[in-house]
């Protein structure tokens, strides 16, 4: 009876380790949530490969155009600093509500974590803007799909509070 319980516990722990290691691969925005303080801001899209060899990524991500405007999207350091030839194509059309890009390493793969895309936004209005993956396709060297978790992002657009220290005269002027 004790052997059976120990065996069941061992099997359950093994399954837990396998499940946690296979779900560690993620596409996500960093940081999440993001609190921009400037009119224009940059938000990286991270690939957390967790040791898997990745050849390419294609994504569709929606956002609220009444809160932010996508100015441009470019290949991130995961591609640009890799020392390898790569392909990066921005399918996003002007005044679109969807970020759409396709990218691939043209020479081999990479199993490193890093920013695959850099999204340049501008502030439109105050509120909470969700960044929602509607489709993501991550591929290996043989062009077979890889399983990646998709972690939607959030941009919190709020009024900026001045934090610079004020001299006494400026504080006194406020209360007159």
DRENGU-896866 format. One record per residue (C-alpha): x, y, z; residue in one letter; residue number from 1. Coordinates in steps of 0.5 Angstrom, whole numbers, plus 500, padded with zeros to 3 digits. Layout:
N
REC    x    y    z  type  seq
REC    X    Y    Z     a  NUM
...
END
This chain:
176
REC    x    y    z  type  seq
REC  500  500  500     x    1
REC  506  505  502     x    2
REC  509  503  495     x    3
REC  503  505  491     x    4
REC  502  512  495     x    5
REC  509  513  493     x    6
REC  509  511  486     x    7
REC  503  515  485     x    8
REC  506  521  488     x    9
REC  512  520  484     x   10
REC  508  520  478     x   11
REC  504  526  480     x   12
REC  510  530  481     x   13
REC  513  528  474     x   14
REC  507  530  471     x   15
REC  507  537  474     x   16
REC  514  538  472     x   17
REC  513  536  465     x   18
REC  507  541  465     x   19
REC  510  547  468     x   20
REC  516  546  463     x   21
REC  512  545  457     x   22
REC  508  552  458     x   23
REC  514  556  460     x   24
REC  514  559  453     x   25
REC  511  565  452     x   26
REC  509  571  448     x   27
REC  508  577  452     x   28
REC  509  585  453     x   29
REC  514  588  458     x   30
REC  512  591  462     x   31
REC  505  589  464     x   32
REC  502  593  465     x   33
REC  505  599  462     x   34
REC  504  606  465     x   35
REC  507  611  460     x   36
REC  509  618  462     x   37
REC  511  621  455     x   38
REC  506  622  449     x   39
REC  510  617  445     x   40
REC  512  611  448     x   41
REC  515  604  446     x   42
REC  513  597  448     x   43
REC  517  591  447     x   44
REC  514  584  445     x   45
REC  518  579  449     x   46
REC  519  572  447     x   47
REC  520  567  452     x   48
REC  523  561  449     x   49
REC  525  557  455     x   50
REC  530  553  451     x   51
REC  526  551  445     x   52
REC  529  553  438     x   53
REC  525  558  435     x   54
REC  525  560  427     x   55
REC  520  565  426     x   56
REC  514  568  429     x   57
REC  507  571  426     x   58
REC  502  575  431     x   59
REC  496  579  430     x   60
REC  494  583  437     x   61
REC  489  588  437     x   62
REC  489  595  441     x   63
REC  484  600  442     x   64
REC  485  606  437     x   65
REC  481  611  441     x   66
REC  486  610  447     x   67
REC  493  609  443     x   68
REC  496  610  436     x   69
REC  501  605  433     x   70
REC  506  609  430     x   71
REC  511  604  428     x   72
REC  513  597  429     x   73
REC  520  594  428     x   74
REC  524  588  429     x   75
REC  527  587  436     x   76
REC  534  586  439     x   77
REC  532  578  439     x   78
REC  533  579  431     x   79
REC  537  585  430     x   80
REC  543  583  436     x   81
REC  543  576  434     x   82
REC  548  576  428     x   83
REC  544  573  423     x   84
REC  540  575  417     x   85
REC  533  575  419     x   86
REC  526  577  416     x   87
REC  521  582  419     x   88
REC  515  585  415     x   89
REC  510  589  418     x   90
REC  503  588  415     x   91
REC  500  593  420     x   92
REC  496  598  416     x   93
REC  495  606  418     x   94
REC  490  607  423     x   95
REC  489  600  424     x   96
REC  486  597  430     x   97
REC  491  591  429     x   98
REC  498  590  430     x   99
REC  500  584  425     x  100
REC  507  582  423     x  101
REC  511  576  421     x  102
REC  518  575  422     x  103
REC  523  569  421     x  104
REC  531  568  422     x  105
REC  533  566  415     x  106
REC  540  563  418     x  107
REC  538  557  423     x  108
REC  534  558  430     x  109
REC  535  561  437     x  110
REC  533  559  443     x  111
REC  534  565  447     x  112
REC  529  570  451     x  113
REC  528  577  448     x  114
REC  524  582  445     x  115
REC  522  580  438     x  116
REC  518  587  436     x  117
REC  519  594  439     x  118
REC  512  597  438     x  119
REC  512  605  438     x  120
REC  505  608  440     x  121
REC  503  615  442     x  122
REC  498  617  447     x  123
REC  491  619  444     x  124
REC  486  619  451     x  125
REC  486  617  458     x  126
REC  484  610  460     x  127
REC  486  602  460     x  128
REC  488  599  453     x  129
REC  488  592  453     x  130
REC  493  589  448     x  131
REC  490  582  446     x  132
REC  493  577  442     x  133
REC  488  574  437     x  134
REC  493  570  433     x  135
REC  500  568  434     x  136
REC  504  563  430     x  137
REC  511  561  433     x  138
REC  515  556  428     x  139
REC  521  551  429     x  140
REC  527  550  424     x  141
REC  522  545  420     x  142
REC  516  550  420     x  143
REC  512  546  425     x  144
REC  508  550  430     x  145
REC  511  551  437     x  146
REC  506  551  443     x  147
REC  507  558  446     x  148
REC  502  561  452     x  149
REC  500  568  450     x  150
REC  500  573  455     x  151
REC  496  579  453     x  152
REC  498  586  455     x  153
REC  495  592  459     x  154
REC  497  600  458     x  155
REC  494  604  463     x  156
REC  494  611  460     x  157
REC  493  616  466     x  158
REC  495  623  468     x  159
REC  502  625  469     x  160
REC  503  628  476     x  161
REC  509  632  476     x  162
REC  514  629  481     x  163
REC  520  634  480     x  164
REC  522  638  487     x  165
REC  519  645  487     x  166
REC  523  651  490     x  167
REC  519  654  496     x  168
REC  517  660  492     x  169
REC  513  656  487     x  170
REC  510  652  493     x  171
REC  508  659  496     x  172
REC  505  661  489     x  173
REC  501  655  488     x  174
REC  497  657  495     x  175
REC  496  665  493     x  176
END
